[in-house]
Amino acid sequence: MRSQFNVPDDVFMALELRAGAWQNHAGLIRYQPEFTELGP
């Protein structure tokens, strides 16, 4: 998994809420607009 934001892999974290939910999955994690509009 990777973030839609340009962040180093060692600081990007995601939590799997159900064991095995990400098994055989890969791709880009996108956030809801409410989070992306916060800005710095």
CHARMM-style PDB file with segment names, atoms N, HN, CA, C and O in Angstrom:
ATOM      1  N   MET     1       0.841  -1.173   0.000  1.00  0.00      PROA
ATOM      2  CA  MET     1       0.000   0.000   0.000  1.00  0.00      PROA
ATOM      3  C   MET     1       0.892   1.244   0.000  1.00  0.00      PROA
ATOM      4  O   MET     1       2.000   1.240   0.537  1.00  0.00      PROA
ATOM      5  N   ARG     2       0.382   2.288  -0.608  1.00  0.00      PROA
ATOM      6  HN  ARG     2      -0.518   2.292  -1.045  1.00  0.00      PROA
ATOM      7  CA  ARG     2       1.109   3.564  -0.593  1.00  0.00      PROA
ATOM      8  C   ARG     2       0.102   4.700  -0.453  1.00  0.00      PROA
ATOM      9  O   ARG     2      -1.081   4.542  -0.756  1.00  0.00      PROA
ATOM     10  N   SER     3       0.584   5.827   0.005  1.00  0.00      PROA
ATOM     11  HN  SER     3       1.544   5.955   0.252  1.00  0.00      PROA
ATOM     12  CA  SER     3      -0.259   6.986   0.263  1.00  0.00      PROA
ATOM     13  C   SER     3      -0.409   7.843  -0.988  1.00  0.00      PROA
ATOM     14  O   SER     3       0.479   7.864  -1.841  1.00  0.00      PROA
ATOM     15  N   GLN     4      -1.532   8.548  -1.096  1.00  0.00      PROA
ATOM     16  HN  GLN     4      -2.253   8.531  -0.403  1.00  0.00      PROA
ATOM     17  CA  GLN     4      -1.713   9.495  -2.195  1.00  0.00      PROA
ATOM     18  C   GLN     4      -0.821  10.716  -2.012  1.00  0.00      PROA
ATOM     19  O   GLN     4      -0.617  11.483  -2.953  1.00  0.00      PROA
ATOM     20  N   PHE     5      -0.291  10.901  -0.810  1.00  0.00      PROA
ATOM     21  HN  PHE     5      -0.457  10.278  -0.046  1.00  0.00      PROA
ATOM     22  CA  PHE     5       0.603  12.018  -0.528  1.00  0.00      PROA
ATOM     23  C   PHE     5       2.046  11.564  -0.634  1.00  0.00      PROA
ATOM     24  O   PHE     5       2.350  10.394  -0.405  1.00  0.00      PROA
ATOM     25  N   ASN     6       2.921  12.468  -0.974  1.00  0.00      PROA
ATOM     26  HN  ASN     6       2.674  13.419  -1.160  1.00  0.00      PROA
ATOM     27  CA  ASN     6       4.340  12.158  -1.112  1.00  0.00      PROA
ATOM     28  C   ASN     6       4.995  12.141   0.271  1.00  0.00      PROA
ATOM     29  O   ASN     6       5.550  13.145   0.719  1.00  0.00      PROA
ATOM     30  N   VAL     7       4.923  10.995   0.936  1.00  0.00      PROA
ATOM     31  HN  VAL     7       4.472  10.180   0.572  1.00  0.00      PROA
ATOM     32  CA  VAL     7       5.525  10.833   2.253  1.00  0.00      PROA
ATOM     33  C   VAL     7       6.466   9.635   2.226  1.00  0.00      PROA
ATOM     34  O   VAL     7       6.221   8.676   1.494  1.00  0.00      PROA
ATOM     35  N   PRO     8       7.544   9.674   3.018  1.00  0.00      PROA
ATOM     36  CA  PRO     8       8.459   8.537   3.072  1.00  0.00      PROA
ATOM     37  C   PRO     8       7.755   7.289   3.618  1.00  0.00      PROA
ATOM     38  O   PRO     8       6.884   7.387   4.482  1.00  0.00      PROA
ATOM     39  N   ASP     9       8.137   6.134   3.112  1.00  0.00      PROA
ATOM     40  HN  ASP     9       8.844   6.055   2.410  1.00  0.00      PROA
ATOM     41  CA  ASP     9       7.530   4.877   3.549  1.00  0.00      PROA
ATOM     42  C   ASP     9       7.627   4.663   5.056  1.00  0.00      PROA
ATOM     43  O   ASP     9       6.732   4.069   5.657  1.00  0.00      PROA
ATOM     44  N   ASP    10       8.710   5.146   5.671  1.00  0.00      PROA
ATOM     45  HN  ASP    10       9.437   5.629   5.183  1.00  0.00      PROA
ATOM     46  CA  ASP    10       8.895   4.891   7.106  1.00  0.00      PROA
ATOM     47  C   ASP    10       7.983   5.737   7.999  1.00  0.00      PROA
ATOM     48  O   ASP    10       7.934   5.509   9.208  1.00  0.00      PROA
ATOM     49  N   VAL    11       7.265   6.702   7.432  1.00  0.00      PROA
ATOM     50  HN  VAL    11       7.304   6.887   6.450  1.00  0.00      PROA
ATOM     51  CA  VAL    11       6.323   7.485   8.241  1.00  0.00      PROA
ATOM     52  C   VAL    11       4.866   7.275   7.829  1.00  0.00      PROA
ATOM     53  O   VAL    11       3.955   7.800   8.469  1.00  0.00      PROA
ATOM     54  N   PHE    12       4.651   6.514   6.771  1.00  0.00      PROA
ATOM     55  HN  PHE    12       5.391   6.087   6.252  1.00  0.00      PROA
ATOM     56  CA  PHE    12       3.284   6.215   6.331  1.00  0.00      PROA
ATOM     57  C   PHE    12       2.785   4.985   7.071  1.00  0.00      PROA
ATOM     58  O   PHE    12       3.425   3.934   7.039  1.00  0.00      PROA
ATOM     59  N   MET    13       1.646   5.112   7.736  1.00  0.00      PROA
ATOM     60  HN  MET    13       1.126   5.966   7.762  1.00  0.00      PROA
ATOM     61  CA  MET    13       1.081   3.988   8.473  1.00  0.00      PROA
ATOM     62  C   MET    13      -0.396   3.845   8.134  1.00  0.00      PROA
ATOM     63  O   MET    13      -1.107   4.829   7.928  1.00  0.00      PROA
ATOM     64  N   ALA    14      -0.828   2.615   8.084  1.00  0.00      PROA
ATOM     65  HN  ALA    14      -0.251   1.816   8.251  1.00  0.00      PROA
ATOM     66  CA  ALA    14      -2.241   2.304   7.874  1.00  0.00      PROA
ATOM     67  C   ALA    14      -2.571   1.107   8.749  1.00  0.00      PROA
ATOM     68  O   ALA    14      -1.722   0.247   8.984  1.00  0.00      PROA
ATOM     69  N   LEU    15      -3.780   1.057   9.221  1.00  0.00      PROA
ATOM     70  HN  LEU    15      -4.469   1.755   9.030  1.00  0.00      PROA
ATOM     71  CA  LEU    15      -4.206   0.000  10.127  1.00  0.00      PROA
ATOM     72  C   LEU    15      -5.210  -0.903   9.434  1.00  0.00      PROA
ATOM     73  O   LEU    15      -6.228  -0.447   8.914  1.00  0.00      PROA
ATOM     74  N   GLU    16      -4.906  -2.183   9.438  1.00  0.00      PROA
ATOM     75  HN  GLU    16      -4.079  -2.554   9.861  1.00  0.00      PROA
ATOM     76  CA  GLU    16      -5.823  -3.180   8.894  1.00  0.00      PROA
ATOM     77  C   GLU    16      -6.842  -3.500   9.986  1.00  0.00      PROA
ATOM     78  O   GLU    16      -6.470  -4.014  11.041  1.00  0.00      PROA
ATOM     79  N   LEU    17      -8.097  -3.209   9.753  1.00  0.00      PROA
ATOM     80  HN  LEU    17      -8.399  -2.792   8.896  1.00  0.00      PROA
ATOM     81  CA  LEU    17      -9.121  -3.387  10.779  1.00  0.00      PROA
ATOM     82  C   LEU    17      -9.629  -4.821  10.884  1.00  0.00      PROA
ATOM     83  O   LEU    17     -10.165  -5.218  11.918  1.00  0.00      PROA
ATOM     84  N   ARG    18      -9.464  -5.576   9.843  1.00  0.00      PROA
ATOM     85  HN  ARG    18      -9.028  -5.253   9.002  1.00  0.00      PROA
ATOM     86  CA  ARG    18      -9.872  -6.981   9.857  1.00  0.00      PROA
ATOM     87  C   ARG    18      -8.685  -7.809   9.393  1.00  0.00      PROA
ATOM     88  O   ARG    18      -8.139  -7.561   8.318  1.00  0.00      PROA
ATOM     89  N   ALA    19      -8.281  -8.790  10.190  1.00  0.00      PROA
ATOM     90  HN  ALA    19      -8.725  -8.992  11.063  1.00  0.00      PROA
ATOM     91  CA  ALA    19      -7.120  -9.622   9.863  1.00  0.00      PROA
ATOM     92  C   ALA    19      -7.266 -10.206   8.458  1.00  0.00      PROA
ATOM     93  O   ALA    19      -8.285 -10.812   8.128  1.00  0.00      PROA
ATOM     94  N   GLY    20      -6.238 -10.013   7.643  1.00  0.00      PROA
ATOM     95  HN  GLY    20      -5.410  -9.520   7.912  1.00  0.00      PROA
ATOM     96  CA  GLY    20      -6.233 -10.549   6.289  1.00  0.00      PROA
ATOM     97  C   GLY    20      -6.940  -9.698   5.249  1.00  0.00      PROA
ATOM     98  O   GLY    20      -6.988 -10.077   4.078  1.00  0.00      PROA
ATOM     99  N   ALA    21      -7.489  -8.558   5.647  1.00  0.00      PROA
ATOM    100  HN  ALA    21      -7.449  -8.250   6.597  1.00  0.00      PROA
ATOM    101  CA  ALA    21      -8.248  -7.717   4.708  1.00  0.00      PROA
ATOM    102  C   ALA    21      -7.384  -7.221   3.551  1.00  0.00      PROA
ATOM    103  O   ALA    21      -7.897  -7.004   2.453  1.00  0.00      PROA
ATOM    104  N   TRP    22      -6.107  -7.040   3.772  1.00  0.00      PROA
ATOM    105  HN  TRP    22      -5.690  -7.216   4.664  1.00  0.00      PROA
ATOM    106  CA  TRP    22      -5.229  -6.522   2.717  1.00  0.00      PROA
ATOM    107  C   TRP    22      -4.446  -7.622   2.013  1.00  0.00      PROA
ATOM    108  O   TRP    22      -3.613  -7.341   1.153  1.00  0.00      PROA
ATOM    109  N   GLN    23      -4.706  -8.847   2.368  1.00  0.00      PROA
ATOM    110  HN  GLN    23      -5.384  -9.075   3.068  1.00  0.00      PROA
ATOM    111  CA  GLN    23      -3.991  -9.953   1.743  1.00  0.00      PROA
ATOM    112  C   GLN    23      -4.280  -9.944   0.245  1.00  0.00      PROA
ATOM    113  O   GLN    23      -5.434  -9.858  -0.173  1.00  0.00      PROA
ATOM    114  N   ASN    24      -3.234 -10.031  -0.548  1.00  0.00      PROA
ATOM    115  HN  ASN    24      -2.296 -10.100  -0.209  1.00  0.00      PROA
ATOM    116  CA  ASN    24      -3.336 -10.026  -2.012  1.00  0.00      PROA
ATOM    117  C   ASN    24      -3.868  -8.709  -2.574  1.00  0.00      PROA
ATOM    118  O   ASN    24      -4.404  -8.685  -3.681  1.00  0.00      PROA
ATOM    119  N   HSD    25      -3.727  -7.623  -1.829  1.00  0.00      PROA
ATOM    120  HN  HSD    25      -3.292  -7.643  -0.929  1.00  0.00      PROA
ATOM    121  CA  HSD    25      -4.128  -6.303  -2.304  1.00  0.00      PROA
ATOM    122  C   HSD    25      -2.905  -5.389  -2.298  1.00  0.00      PROA
ATOM    123  O   HSD    25      -2.035  -5.503  -1.435  1.00  0.00      PROA
ATOM    124  N   ALA    26      -2.853  -4.506  -3.247  1.00  0.00      PROA
ATOM    125  HN  ALA    26      -3.560  -4.414  -3.949  1.00  0.00      PROA
ATOM    126  CA  ALA    26      -1.793  -3.502  -3.306  1.00  0.00      PROA
ATOM    127  C   ALA    26      -2.381  -2.289  -4.014  1.00  0.00      PROA
ATOM    128  O   ALA    26      -3.349  -2.402  -4.766  1.00  0.00      PROA
ATOM    129  N   GLY    27      -1.791  -1.143  -3.766  1.00  0.00      PROA
ATOM    130  HN  GLY    27      -1.005  -1.051  -3.156  1.00  0.00      PROA
ATOM    131  CA  GLY    27      -2.261   0.025  -4.498  1.00  0.00      PROA
ATOM    132  C   GLY    27      -2.172   1.302  -3.713  1.00  0.00      PROA
ATOM    133  O   GLY    27      -1.444   1.396  -2.725  1.00  0.00      PROA
ATOM    134  N   LEU    28      -2.912   2.275  -4.156  1.00  0.00      PROA
ATOM    135  HN  LEU    28      -3.504   2.199  -4.959  1.00  0.00      PROA
ATOM    136  CA  LEU    28      -2.885   3.620  -3.622  1.00  0.00      PROA
ATOM    137  C   LEU    28      -4.035   3.817  -2.641  1.00  0.00      PROA
ATOM    138  O   LEU    28      -5.191   3.536  -2.960  1.00  0.00      PROA
ATOM    139  N   ILE    29      -3.711   4.298  -1.456  1.00  0.00      PROA
ATOM    140  HN  ILE    29      -2.772   4.526  -1.197  1.00  0.00      PROA
ATOM    141  CA  ILE    29      -4.735   4.626  -0.473  1.00  0.00      PROA
ATOM    142  C   ILE    29      -5.110   6.086  -0.667  1.00  0.00      PROA
ATOM    143  O   ILE    29      -4.261   6.974  -0.582  1.00  0.00      PROA
ATOM    144  N   ARG    30      -6.385   6.324  -0.929  1.00  0.00      PROA
ATOM    145  HN  ARG    30      -7.075   5.603  -0.998  1.00  0.00      PROA
ATOM    146  CA  ARG    30      -6.892   7.685  -1.116  1.00  0.00      PROA
ATOM    147  C   ARG    30      -7.759   8.064   0.078  1.00  0.00      PROA
ATOM    148  O   ARG    30      -8.521   7.251   0.602  1.00  0.00      PROA
ATOM    149  N   TYR    31      -7.624   9.316   0.493  1.00  0.00      PROA
ATOM    150  HN  TYR    31      -7.006   9.977   0.067  1.00  0.00      PROA
ATOM    151  CA  TYR    31      -8.372   9.813   1.635  1.00  0.00      PROA
ATOM    152  C   TYR    31      -9.625  10.550   1.171  1.00  0.00      PROA
ATOM    153  O   TYR    31      -9.691  11.030   0.039  1.00  0.00      PROA
ATOM    154  N   GLN    32     -10.602  10.635   2.042  1.00  0.00      PROA
ATOM    155  HN  GLN    32     -10.548  10.245   2.962  1.00  0.00      PROA
ATOM    156  CA  GLN    32     -11.820  11.384   1.770  1.00  0.00      PROA
ATOM    157  C   GLN    32     -11.469  12.868   1.610  1.00  0.00      PROA
ATOM    158  O   GLN    32     -10.502  13.329   2.216  1.00  0.00      PROA
ATOM    159  N   PRO    33     -12.227  13.625   0.813  1.00  0.00      PROA
ATOM    160  CA  PRO    33     -11.926  15.044   0.588  1.00  0.00      PROA
ATOM    161  C   PRO    33     -11.826  15.860   1.879  1.00  0.00      PROA
ATOM    162  O   PRO    33     -11.067  16.827   1.938  1.00  0.00      PROA
ATOM    163  N   GLU    34     -12.575  15.485   2.899  1.00  0.00      PROA
ATOM    164  HN  GLU    34     -13.191  14.699   2.851  1.00  0.00      PROA
ATOM    165  CA  GLU    34     -12.508  16.226   4.164  1.00  0.00      PROA
ATOM    166  C   GLU    34     -11.103  16.215   4.753  1.00  0.00      PROA
ATOM    167  O   GLU    34     -10.724  17.151   5.458  1.00  0.00      PROA
ATOM    168  N   PHE    35     -10.337  15.186   4.478  1.00  0.00      PROA
ATOM    169  HN  PHE    35     -10.646  14.427   3.906  1.00  0.00      PROA
ATOM    170  CA  PHE    35      -8.967  15.099   4.989  1.00  0.00      PROA
ATOM    171  C   PHE    35      -7.975  15.765   4.041  1.00  0.00      PROA
ATOM    172  O   PHE    35      -7.013  16.385   4.495  1.00  0.00      PROA
ATOM    173  N   THR    36      -8.190  15.650   2.762  1.00  0.00      PROA
ATOM    174  HN  THR    36      -8.972  15.147   2.394  1.00  0.00      PROA
ATOM    175  CA  THR    36      -7.243  16.224   1.801  1.00  0.00      PROA
ATOM    176  C   THR    36      -7.344  17.736   1.732  1.00  0.00      PROA
ATOM    177  O   THR    36      -6.394  18.394   1.307  1.00  0.00      PROA
ATOM    178  N   GLU    37      -8.489  18.312   2.145  1.00  0.00      PROA
ATOM    179  HN  GLU    37      -9.260  17.778   2.491  1.00  0.00      PROA
ATOM    180  CA  GLU    37      -8.664  19.773   2.089  1.00  0.00      PROA
ATOM    181  C   GLU    37      -8.093  20.485   3.305  1.00  0.00      PROA
ATOM    182  O   GLU    37      -8.098  21.715   3.340  1.00  0.00      PROA
ATOM    183  N   LEU    38      -7.600  19.761   4.301  1.00  0.00      PROA
ATOM    184  HN  LEU    38      -7.596  18.762   4.273  1.00  0.00      PROA
ATOM    185  CA  LEU    38      -7.080  20.390   5.527  1.00  0.00      PROA
ATOM    186  C   LEU    38      -5.846  21.236   5.225  1.00  0.00      PROA
ATOM    187  O   LEU    38      -5.731  22.359   5.716  1.00  0.00      PROA
ATOM    188  N   GLY    39      -4.935  20.712   4.431  1.00  0.00      PROA
ATOM    189  HN  GLY    39      -5.028  19.800   4.033  1.00  0.00      PROA
ATOM    190  CA  GLY    39      -3.739  21.454   4.066  1.00  0.00      PROA
ATOM    191  C   GLY    39      -2.838  21.746   5.251  1.00  0.00      PROA
ATOM    192  O   GLY    39      -3.194  21.481   6.400  1.00  0.00      PROA
ATOM    193  N   PRO    40      -1.664  22.297   4.960  1.00  0.00      PROA
ATOM    194  CA  PRO    40      -0.693  22.618   6.031  1.00  0.00      PROA
ATOM    195  C   PRO    40      -1.099  23.856   6.828  1.00  0.00      PROA
ATOM    196  OT1 PRO    40      -0.392  24.252   7.755  1.00  0.00      PROA
TER     197      PRO     40
END
